[in-house]
Amino acid sequence: MPKNVNQSDCWDREEFESQLRAQGAAYHIHHPYNVMLNTGQATKTQIRGWVANRFYYQQSIPIKDAAVLAACDDREIRREWIQRILDHDGYGDDPGGIEAWIKLGTATGLSREEITDLRHVLPGVRFAIDAYVNFARTRPWQESVCASLTELFAPAIHKQRLATWPEHYPWIESGGLQYFRNRVSQARRDVEHGLSITLDYFNTAELQQRALAILQFKLDILWQISDAMADRYGLPDRAPLPTLAEISQNADTN
């Protein structure tokens, strides 16, 4: 959590970056659902549910980044930011991150169709991700850049999956983990760019507090995604909540 400071004081760049990085304590790597996944306690259903729901996030990322580009009036920033769209949508011979995520899904036993038609996407997941895209469409582009800084913490979670999943889930084909391998380096590159913009723009005490609030908002989005999946698919010490269809079916039989 951020240190206790006088909010009227503006941090220097080093301290401001430290405050941003301190927000990582709320990153979803610490959510019980992710802990379950990365410690080998997840069932096939829980893993497939996670992959299917997170696909909605993957396909929404380039839409969010297109909103940043549409609002940004700085050509040099646009020239670099557009790489994020290419990374996800693909270009030339590179099929891109969305396709890599589909391969992760098929490696876990999902069909391509049930991933891409979004049949498994939970209302809470959809609502959270749509809120993030809407934020990028309606807020100043610098704020959207700041919201993207959850990537500060992303390499750690990708490395954790690469280190633990092959041992815990040998039934997942190794090639399906390529998305995580790609993002370790891509996320580092993206962080350097987004962090530089954020440190430059949020240069008053008031703006720096705003930046921390924006980053917390994005962290809350990611946490809510995991909350929704924990409710639907359960945790090692918690049974799944019934779906609306299951509740209706039980009501009909009683």
N, C-alpha and C positions, 0 to 999 in steps of 0.2 A: 504494500500500500504506500501511497505518497507520504513523504515525511511531513511533520507538522511545521508549517512555515507561515509567515505573515503573507497573506494573499495580496497585499499591496506591493510586495517586492517582486520584481521581474527577475527570473532566473537567467543566468548566463547559459550559453548553448549546452555546455557540459552537464550542468545540473538539470536543465530542462530535459535533455535526453535521458538522464538517470531517472527522472520522474516518470517519463513515458515507459521506460523499460520496467519500472517497478510495478506497473499495471499487470505484468505477466502473471502475478499471483492469482489473478482471476481468469486466466486462460483456460480453455476447455480441456486442456491436457489433464487438468486436475479433476474434471467431472467424473463421478463414479462410473458413468457409461464408458468413457474412454479408458479409465483405469481398468475396468473389466476387460475391454478389448485387448489392451496391451499387456495384461498379465495372464492371458490364456484362459480366462474364465468364461468367455463368450461362447454361446451355442452357434451353430450354423445359421439359425433363424435370426439371431441377434446381429450377427455380422452382415448377413444379407440385407436385413432391415436398415442397418447403418449405411451400407453402400448405396442402396436404392434411394434413401432419403437425401443423402449428401450429394447425389447426382443433381438434384434440383439446385443446390448451391453452386455446383460446378458450372452448370449451364447458364446460371444467372450472372456469374462473374464478368464475362465479356459484355453483357448488357449494361452492368454497372459501370464498367470501364468506358463503354461508348458514351454514357451520360457524362462522365468526367471530361472526355474529349470534346463533347458538344458544348460544354460550358467554358472550357479553358481557352483563354485568348493569347496564350503564350506558345508560339510555334515550336520552340525548342523543347518545351515540356511535352507538347503533343507528339513530337517526333520520337521521344523516348517512351511515353506512356502507351503508345499504340502497340508496343511489343507485347504488352500483357494480353491484348486481344488475340494477337497472332499465336501466343503461347497456348491459349485455351482453344481457340477455334481451329488452329492449324493453318499452315500455308505451304505451298510447294509440296515437297515430299514428306513434310512433317505433318502427321495427322492431328497433332495437338493434344492438349490435356483432357479435353472432353472425351475424345476417343480413347485415350489411355484409361480414363475412369470407367468407361463402358467395358474395356477389357478386364479391369479389376472386377467388375460385376460378374462378367461371364466366368471368370476364374473362380468365383465363389459359388457358382451354380445357378445364377440368375440368367434368364434369357435376355438377349438384346432388346426385344420388344417390351418386356415388362420393366426394364430400366427406363427406356426412352419414352414410354407412354405415361410415366409418372403415376402408375396405379397404386404404388405403395407409399407415395408421399403423404405424410400426415398433415392434418390441418395446422397444427402448431408450428411445424417446420415450414410449411408454405407461407404462413402469416409472417414469421420472423424474417425469412429471406426476402419476401416482397417488401417488407418495411425497410430493409437495407437498400434495395434497389430504388425504392421511392425516395429515400434520403439522398441518394446520389443524384436523382433527377431534380430535386427541389432545393438543395442546399448549395452554397458556393463551392466551386470545385476544390478549393483548398481544404474544405472540411471533409470532402469525400476522400481526398488523399490521406488526410489524418486518420480517417476511419479504417483505411487499408493497412494501418500499421500493426494490426494484429499479426502481420507477417513477421514482425520482430521475433515472435515466439514460435513461428511455424516450423523452422528447420528442426527444432528439438523434437516435435511430435512426429515428423516424418522419419527422423533417424530412429526414434523409439519403435515405430512400426516395423521398419526394416530390420531392426535388431531382434525383435521378439516374435513377429508373426511367423517367420519360417519355422521356428522351433515349435511354437504353440499350435499353429494351424498348417501342418505340412500338406494338407489336402488342397490348399490354395496354390495354384500354379505360380511358380516364381515370376513368370513374365507378367502376371497380373499386378505385381508390385511396382512396375516401372513408373507409374505416376509419382509415387513417393520419391523414387530416385531422381526423377527430373526436377521435382520441386525443391529439393534440398539446395541446389545451386540457383535456380530461378528465384526463389524467395529471397535469398541473400542479395541478389542483384536488385530486385524490386525494392527491398528495404532501404538500400543506400539512396535510391532516388526519392522515394516517398519521405524518408526521414529528413533528407536535405531540404525538401520543399517545406515540410512542417516546421523545422527549426528556423527557417528564414521568415515564414509568414506569421507564425504565432509568436510575436516578439514584444508583447506587453504582458503584464501580470494578468490582465483580464482575458486576453486571448490564450494565454498558456493554460489558464484554468478551463477555458472552453475546450481546448485541445484534449485535456485529460477527460473531460465529460464526454467528448465525442468518442474517444478510444474506449471508454467504459461502455458506452452505448453499443459499440460493435462487439465488445466482449460479451455483453448481455445477449446479443443476437445469437452468438455461437453457443452460449450456455443454454439458451432456450431450445435450440435445436436438439441438444443432447437431452434436456429435460423431457421433451416430447417423445423421444425414442425410448427413454427409460420408462416412461409411463406405458407406452405401447408394448414394448418387448420385454420389460422387466429388468431386474438386476439380480445378482446372486442371492441377495437377501430380501428381494421384493418381487412378488408375483406381478405379471402384467395386468394393467387395468383392462376391463372388458371394452370391446369396441361398441359403437352404437348398434351395429348389426347384431352383435351377440346379446346385447341388452334387450333389443326388440324381439329376438328369437326366444329368449328366456321368458319374456313377458307373454308371448303368444302360447307357450307351452304350459304356463301356470294358470 
